[in-house]
Amino acid sequence: MGAAEWKDHEVLTPGDTNGDGKAEVWARDSAGNIQQYSYDSGTKTLGAPTALGSLPRASRPLALSLGDADGDGHADLWTTTSAADLVFHPGGTPFAETGGVTVGTGGWGYFSRLG
């Protein structure tokens, strides 16, 4: 993607999120769609995106684990809600606004990153 195409994207994390030893970039577009882009260090380019699901911009990502928080072999997503609750979204199935588990209530709105 060119610079103009990235202007509406929110980069969620760079790093090896799928355990293959190579860097990936997760980004969310203005519609809330989360995509994973694999990085090719040889050509220094990002590959075609893989759709990971959708979380509207009202769900504010705090961080993605750069590994596997629940031990299932898939990278996981943490978000906060408008009520400042902390929500854990397990990887392995498409992310969805209603697919998370509230793990902390209130007070998480002050955090901009975990980890």
N, C-alpha and C positions, 0 to 999 in steps of 0.2 A: 504494500500500500504506500502511496505517496503521502507527503506531509499534509496535503489538503484533506485526504481521506481520514486522517487520524484526529482532526480537529474536534470531532464530536465523540471521540472515544475516551474512556477513562481507563488507564492502564491499572490493572489490579495487582499484578505481580510479575516480576521476571524471576526465573529460576527453574530448576528441574522439578516440576510439579507431578510428573508421571513416573519418575524413577528410572528413566531410560539413560541417564547420564548426560543428557543434552538439555540446554536451556529452552524453556518455553515462555511465552508471554501470554497472559490472560488479560483480555480487555472487554469492556462493556460499552456498547454503542448507545446512542441517544434513545433508542427504543427499549433498552434494557437487556438486549441479547448479549450473552457472554460467549466469547470466542477464545479458543486456544490457538496460538500461532507457534509452530516449532521453528527454532532458529538453526540455520545451517552455518556453522562457524567457518566452513571452507569458502562458501560464496558470500558470507556475511549478509544473508537475506532471510526473511521470514517466509515460511511455507504457507500454503493455503490454510485458511482457518477451519477449525473443527468446532461445531456448535456444541456448547456445554449446557445450554438452557437459558433461562431468562429471569432476571430480577429487576423490577422497575427501579428507577432512580430514587424513589422514596426509601428503598432499602439501601442504606449507605454501607458499602463494604468497608470493613476495618482492615482485614488482612486475609490473605489466603495462607494456609499452612504450606510451607515449602516442602512438605512431606505429607504424612498421613497421621492425622490426630487420633483417629479411632481404630487404626490397625487393619483396615480392610483393603489396603493396597491402592487407594485412590486419594488424590489431593482433596482437601475439604475447604469450605468457605465459611467465614464468620461475618455476620452483618449486625447492624443495630437497627432498631425500628424507630419510628417517630416518637415513641414513648420511652426511648433510650434503653430498651431491653437488648440483651445480647442473644443472638440467635446463631445456632450451629447448623450448617447445611452439609450433610455428609456427601462425599463424592461417590461416583460409581453409577449414579442415575442422573438424569438432567436436573440441574438446579432449578428450583421454582420458588416463588415467593411464599407459598404455603407449605413447602417441603421441609422447612427447618424445625429445629427443636429449641425452644426458649431455655437457655441455661443460666441466665442472669436477668434479674428484673431491675429496671430503673438505674440511673446513674452511669450507664455506659455511653451516654452521648458526649461525654467529655473526651473520650479517646478517639484518636484519629488513626492509630495503628496498633496492632497487637504483635508481639514478638520482637 
